[in-house]
Structures are given as C-alpha cells and as structure tokens.
Amino acid sequence: MNFAAFSGTVMTIDDFSIGQNNEMGCYKIMSVDNGYGNVVNFVVEPTTYFVDHVMVSVGDRVTGFYDADAPTPLIYPPQFRALVMSMDSPYQNVTVDYFNRQLENSDGTLKLNLSPYTQITLQNGQAFTGNVAGRNLIVVYGATTRSIPAQTTPTKIIVLCS
C-alpha cells in the first residue's frame, strides 16, 4: 500500500450515507483545510483507526492517512478513504508506512530503533508478538536524530495486519 498523508484543521464533520442497509451515522465525512487553500474530504469508516482512540471535533488539527493508489472520485475537493487518523501534537509524531527488514520506511527517511519500552500492539489493542519488520506500521514517536535517515526510538507501534 502506498500511504499518503494530509494535515490540517477539521472544518466540518457530517454523516455520510453509503446507501446500504441504512448505515446512516456509521460513516462520517470530515473536511480538513491545511490553511493554504487546500481542502480534503476524508471518508471516516467504522474501521478507520484513530491513534490513541481520540475523539476528533471541529477545530482540531489532524493528519489523515490514506492509500494514494486507491481509486478516488474526480471531484473537488478530493475525497479519500481515511485509513488512519491522528490528532496533531507538538510532543509526538505519527507516521504510517511500510517498514522493511532494516526497519526503514519506504522512502528511506526514517529508521526505527526498538527498545524494550516500545509498546507493540495490533489495531485492537492486543499485544503483537511477531516481527514488525516487513510490515505496514503506525509509528508514534518523539524526537529523531538529524542523520540520514533520521532515527528514532518509537514509544508505540501499531501493526496493520491485512
């Protein structure tokens, strides 16, 4: 999967009908404005993972992660299916990407150094006991080195199992 991200301020949150089995209220459309005139509408599904299980409200700064290779309707503003949403914070960074056997992300800009204190879970909150290398991961981390690639010791990793 080719993950992409868009960050900004939540402008509106509305119910979104998918037209099946009276699912009204289960799906939301979240309009996000990056402050530079760019707006994205994220379709938030019951399966969209919210980092730290936060409740997002209008006015919050968020980052939405989506599959850049997924088909999307040719409309304005663009509309993407949100796979992961995170609340922006000055104290933590969140990235969603594929990490190879050396625990480097897909574009080689971030390398993970695991510690015994790194919490590694599945999306349902249960412990993950396998190898995180070669997987799509949600990584929550603080500071990074200024090396190339930047290195960090994540506080939390959520494994995205297919």
N, C-alpha and C positions, 0 to 999 in steps of 0.2 A: 504494500500500500504506500502511496506517495502522500505523506501528510503535509498539509499546508496550514498556516495559521493567519488569523485576522484579529487584531486587538482594537478595542475602542470602548466607548460608553454606551450602555444599553439605553436606547431611546424609547422603545415600546416592547411590551410582551403581550401577545394576544393568543387566543385559542386558534388552532389551525385544524381544519377539517380535512381528513384524507378520504372522506366519502365512503368509509367501510364500517359496518356494524355499529354505527352511532358512537364513534370514538371521540366525540367532542369533549375536550378537556384533557385528553391524554397526550395530545400533541400541542406544542406551542410554536409560535414564530417570534423570534427575538431579533429586533432590528438594532444593529450595532453601528455606530458612527465613529470613525477614527479621528475626527477633529480636523481633517484636511479635505473634507468634501467627499470622502469615500464612505459608502454605506454598504453593509452586507446584511442580508436576512438569513438567520440561522434557523433551520427547522430542528426543533428540540424534540426528540422522541423519548418514549419511556426508557429506552436502552442507552440514551446519551449519558456518559459518565461525567459527573461533576466532581472535580478534585476536592477533597475534604468534605464532600457532600454538602456544599454551601447552598444556601437559598439565594438566588440572584434576583435583584429588584431593579426597576428603572433607576438610572443614575449610577449604577455600579460600573466599574471598569473591569472588563473581562477579556479573555482571549478564547476564541473558538478554534478548534482544530477539526479539519475535515479532510476527506480524501480528494486530492487535487485531480485525480484521474477519473473520478466518478462522473457519470453523465449529469449535466445540470441544465435546467431550462434556460433558454436565451432570453432573459428578461432583465430589466433594470429596476431596482438594484439586484445584483446577483443573489441567488438563493442557494445555500449549501446545507447539506445534512450534517448537523453537528455530531461528531463522534465523541469529542471530549470538550468540556468547558471548564475554564479555571478563572477564579477571581484574581485579578492582578494585585500584587502586593510588593512593597519595596523590600521586603525581607525574604522573599522566596521567589525562585524562578521555576517555571514549569515548561517542559518540552515533551512533545510526543513524536517519536521517531523509531526507526529500525536501528538497532544497535548490533554490530557484527561480533565476531568471536573475540575481538580485542576490546569490546565494549566501546567502540567509536560509533557515532551516529552516521547517518547515510551520507552527509556531505563532509565528513571528516573534521568538523569544527568543535566537537565535544567528546571527551573521553571520560568514562566513569571509573572511579576507584572505589570499589566496595569496601565497607568496613563492617565489623560485627554489629554495629549500631544502625546500619541501613535496614529499614523496615521494608520487607519484600512481600507483597500480597497479590492476590487476584483481585479482580474488579468487585467481587462480592465480599471483600474484606478478610477472606481466609488466607492463611499463610501459604506462600508458594515455596515449594521445596526443590524445584528443578533448577536448571542452569538458565540464567537470564540472558546469556549471550545468544545472538542469532534470533532475536525476537523483537516484536513491536512493544515498546515500553512507554509508560507515562513516568517521567522522572521529575521529582521535586527536589530542588537543590538550592543552596545559598551561593556563596562566593565561588569563583573559579580562578584558576591561575591565568596569567597573561601569556601563556605559551601557545604554540600552535601544534596540535589542537589544544584548546582550553581544557583543563582537567578539573574535576570536582568530585567530592565525595557526597553522593546524594543522601538526603535524610529519608526519602521514601521512594520506592519503585513499585508501580502497579503494572503487572504483566497483562498484556492484552492477548488473551488466548483466542484463537479463531473459533 
